[in-house]
Structure formats: structure tokens, C-alpha cells
Amino acid sequence: MYLGSSITGYIILKDTEILPWYLGGSGSLENCFTDLPYQKQIPYLLEYSLFQMGYFIEDVVNHLVFKEKSSDFWEMNLHHFITLTLYGGMILQNFIRPGVIVSLLHSLSDVGTAGSRVLSQTVYKKSTVISFLFTTLFWIIFRNICIPLLCYECWVNLEYPVELEEFNIAPRMLTALLSILCVMHVYWVTLFINMIIKGLKSGDTDNKQS
């Protein structure tokens, strides 16, 4: 799912004015915030957002009802709550442009996570370690550098025009939730690094954290 959504998201965004050069585009993050909230719709961004939101709704149901509780149960509950609120908020307020880039960055970083989980259940221990090292690197790039950069842009530029400034509490709330996600990403990448250190010391590559 993550690979498919990453490829789809990139194909949709690659020729738009909003995907920056360091993500393979030729646009700028500043173009995510022009003419709010009356932005012209970029083709397929809304459909992509609804698809991604639908996946997280399914994941929430699976996490709460069917999946065995893991050590990060409550952290994932908080993550899912924030994620669904961000999806709903960006769609309802037409802040889809920055929201889709955040969604793409999440999918890109999760491709390696899914692959590492699969490898951790095999006998290919060295491949598991190498895969997890690259996964952690991509997490740092996409979730600990790129998303905070976009979050900063949201604090500076995500606001209504003067005639609608009384409603600015809404984008501020969404940006605050995105900031909480950034903090959670730091927490998780710290766990990743600790897992790598312990794995290298003990030779244990089993995935303890879902």
C-alpha cells in the first residue's frame, strides 16, 4: 500500500507548482499557500486525499478492534486521531496542497518500514539490519527534516485572508496537530536508533515494536 500510494502521489505532484526540488519536483512549498482558501484545485489531489484518509480509517478500526495490543498501542491511537483530524480538516478547509505533501512524505518513509518488518521475520538477518538502517535514514530525511520544514511554513503562511481572519483558529489548530506529529516522529526515530544499537550489539533483529 505504501509503495503504491507513494508512486501515485509522486506522479500526481511531480509536475505541479507545489512539489519542491528536493522531493523531485520543480515547484516550491510557498505555492501551497497562495490564494487561500480559494485555491484552484490541482487534478486528483482531492481523490488522493480521500483515498489516504480511507486507509487510515480502516487502520484505526483494525488497530482498535482486531489487532492485538502492542507496546505502542496508545501512541498509535494518538497518531491515528491526529492524522484523521488533519485529513478531515485539510479537506474541509481546502488546505489540501500542504496536506497532500505531508501524506506523501509519510508514505515514502513507511515503504522501508514495511519492508523491514517483512525481513525481520526471515532468516536474512544482515539484510534486515541494512534495510532498517536505510529505513531510519529515510525517516530522518522525510519525517524529521522535510515535514518540520513544511510545518514551519504552515505556522508562517497557513492563514485566511484579512476578511476571514476571525477563522484563523482553524488553521492554527491543524498546524499545532502537525507539530505534535513532528514531536512523535522524533520519539519514534529515537526508538529506531536504539533498536539498531541493541540489534548490532546482540545480533537480534526481531521487530519488537509494531
C-alpha positions as CSV (number, residue, x, y, z in Angstrom):
1,M,0.0,0.0,0.0
2,Y,2.8,2.5,1.0
3,L,4.7,1.9,-2.2
4,G,1.6,2.3,-4.4
5,S,0.4,5.4,-2.6
6,S,4.0,6.9,-2.8
7,I,4.2,6.3,-6.6
8,T,0.7,7.6,-7.2
9,G,1.3,10.6,-5.0
10,Y,4.6,11.5,-6.8
11,I,3.0,11.0,-10.3
12,I,0.2,13.4,-9.3
13,L,2.5,16.0,-7.8
14,K,5.7,15.9,-9.8
15,D,4.7,18.5,-12.5
16,T,2.8,20.8,-10.1
17,E,3.9,24.1,-8.7
18,I,3.9,22.8,-5.1
19,L,6.4,19.9,-5.1
20,P,9.9,21.3,-4.2
21,W,13.1,20.3,-5.9
22,Y,14.4,18.2,-3.0
23,L,11.4,15.9,-3.4
24,G,11.8,15.5,-7.1
25,G,9.6,18.4,-8.3
26,S,10.2,21.8,-9.8
27,G,7.9,23.9,-7.6
28,S,8.0,25.5,-4.1
29,L,6.3,25.0,-0.8
30,E,5.3,28.6,-0.8
31,N,2.9,27.9,-3.6
32,C,0.9,25.7,-1.2
33,F,-0.4,28.8,0.5
34,T,-1.3,31.2,-2.3
35,D,-4.9,32.4,-2.6
36,L,-6.2,30.5,0.5
37,P,-8.8,29.3,0.9
38,Y,-9.9,29.8,-2.7
39,Q,-7.1,27.9,-4.4
40,K,-7.7,26.3,-7.8
41,Q,-7.9,22.6,-7.4
42,I,-4.9,20.6,-8.7
43,P,-6.3,17.5,-10.5
44,Y,-6.6,14.3,-8.4
45,L,-5.3,15.9,-5.1
46,L,-8.8,15.6,-3.5
47,E,-9.2,12.0,-4.7
48,Y,-5.7,11.1,-3.4
49,S,-6.5,12.7,0.0
50,L,-9.8,10.8,0.3
51,F,-8.0,7.5,-0.6
52,Q,-5.3,8.1,2.0
53,M,-7.9,9.1,4.6
54,G,-9.9,5.9,3.9
55,Y,-6.8,3.8,4.5
56,F,-6.3,5.4,7.9
57,I,-10.0,4.9,8.8
58,E,-9.5,1.2,8.1
59,D,-6.3,1.1,10.1
60,V,-8.0,2.7,13.1
61,V,-10.7,0.1,13.1
62,N,-8.2,-2.7,12.7
63,H,-6.0,-1.2,15.5
64,L,-8.8,-0.8,18.0
65,V,-10.9,-3.9,17.2
66,F,-8.9,-6.6,15.6
67,K,-5.2,-6.1,16.2
68,E,-3.5,-7.5,19.3
69,K,-2.5,-4.6,21.6
70,S,1.2,-3.8,21.2
71,S,3.6,-1.8,23.3
72,D,2.8,1.3,21.3
73,F,-1.0,1.0,21.4
74,W,-1.7,4.4,22.9
75,E,0.9,6.2,20.8
76,M,-0.7,4.8,17.7
77,N,-4.1,5.8,18.9
78,L,-2.9,9.4,19.3
79,H,-1.2,9.2,15.9
80,H,-4.3,8.0,14.2
81,F,-6.5,10.6,15.9
82,I,-4.2,13.4,14.8
83,T,-3.9,12.0,11.3
84,L,-7.6,11.7,10.7
85,T,-8.2,15.1,12.1
86,L,-5.6,16.6,9.8
87,Y,-7.1,14.8,6.8
88,G,-10.6,16.0,7.6
89,G,-9.5,19.5,8.4
90,M,-7.4,20.0,5.3
91,I,-10.2,18.7,3.0
92,L,-13.0,20.7,4.6
93,Q,-10.9,24.0,4.7
94,N,-9.3,23.5,1.3
95,F,-5.8,23.2,2.7
96,I,-5.3,20.2,0.5
97,R,-1.9,21.2,-1.0
98,P,0.2,21.1,2.1
99,G,-1.8,18.2,3.5
100,V,-1.0,16.0,0.4
101,I,2.7,16.7,0.7
102,V,2.6,15.6,4.3
103,S,0.7,12.5,3.3
104,L,3.3,11.7,0.5
105,L,6.2,12.1,3.0
106,H,4.5,9.7,5.4
107,S,4.0,7.1,2.7
108,L,7.6,7.4,1.4
109,S,9.0,6.8,4.8
110,D,6.7,3.9,5.5
111,V,7.8,1.9,2.5
112,G,11.1,0.9,4.2
113,T,9.3,0.3,7.5
114,A,7.0,-2.3,5.9
115,G,10.0,-3.9,4.1
116,S,12.0,-4.1,7.4
117,R,9.0,-5.8,9.2
118,V,8.9,-8.5,6.5
119,L,12.6,-9.1,6.5
120,S,12.7,-9.3,10.3
121,Q,10.6,-12.5,10.1
122,T,13.0,-14.2,7.8
123,V,16.5,-15.7,8.2
124,Y,18.1,-12.9,6.3
125,K,19.4,-11.0,9.4
126,K,22.1,-8.9,7.6
127,S,19.5,-7.8,5.1
128,T,17.2,-6.9,7.9
129,V,19.8,-4.7,9.5
130,I,20.7,-3.0,6.3
131,S,17.1,-2.4,5.4
132,F,16.4,-0.9,8.8
133,L,19.4,1.4,8.6
134,F,18.1,2.8,5.3
135,T,14.6,3.0,6.8
136,T,15.8,5.1,9.7
137,L,17.7,7.3,7.3
138,F,14.7,7.9,5.2
139,W,12.6,8.5,8.3
140,I,15.0,11.2,9.4
141,I,15.0,12.9,5.9
142,F,11.3,12.7,5.3
143,R,9.7,12.9,8.8
144,N,12.4,14.7,10.8
145,I,13.6,17.3,8.2
146,C,11.0,17.7,5.4
147,I,7.8,17.6,7.5
148,P,9.2,20.1,10.1
149,L,10.1,22.4,7.2
150,L,6.6,22.2,5.9
151,C,5.2,22.6,9.4
152,Y,7.2,25.8,9.8
153,E,5.8,27.1,6.5
154,C,2.3,26.3,7.8
155,W,2.9,28.4,11.0
156,V,4.1,31.3,8.9
157,N,1.8,31.1,5.9
158,L,-1.3,29.0,6.6
159,E,-3.9,31.6,7.4
160,Y,-7.0,33.1,6.0
161,P,-7.1,36.5,4.2
162,V,-8.0,39.6,6.2
163,E,-11.7,39.3,5.5
164,L,-11.7,35.8,7.1
165,E,-9.1,36.3,9.8
166,E,-11.6,35.6,12.6
167,F,-11.5,32.0,11.5
168,N,-7.7,31.7,11.8
169,I,-8.1,29.4,14.8
170,A,-8.8,26.6,12.5
171,P,-5.5,26.5,10.5
172,R,-3.7,27.2,13.8
173,M,-5.2,24.1,15.3
174,L,-4.3,22.0,12.3
175,T,-0.7,23.3,12.4
176,A,-0.5,22.6,16.1
177,L,-1.6,19.0,15.5
178,L,1.1,18.7,12.8
179,S,3.6,20.0,15.3
180,I,2.6,17.2,17.7
181,L,3.2,14.7,14.9
182,C,6.7,16.1,14.4
183,V,7.4,15.5,18.1
184,M,6.1,12.0,17.8
185,H,8.4,11.4,14.8
186,V,11.4,12.4,16.9
187,Y,10.3,10.0,19.6
188,W,9.9,7.1,17.1
189,V,13.2,7.7,15.3
190,T,14.9,7.7,18.7
191,L,13.4,4.2,19.3
192,F,14.7,3.2,15.8
193,I,18.2,4.2,16.6
194,N,18.1,2.4,20.0
195,M,16.8,-0.7,18.2
196,I,19.7,-0.5,15.7
197,I,22.3,-0.1,18.5
198,K,20.8,-3.0,20.5
199,G,20.5,-5.2,17.4
200,L,24.1,-4.6,16.4
201,K,25.3,-5.4,19.9
202,S,23.1,-8.6,20.4
203,G,22.5,-9.7,16.8
204,D,18.8,-9.7,17.5
205,T,16.8,-8.4,14.5
206,D,13.3,-9.3,15.6
207,N,10.9,-6.5,15.4
208,K,9.7,-5.7,18.9
209,Q,7.8,-2.6,18.1
210,S,4.9,-2.8,15.6
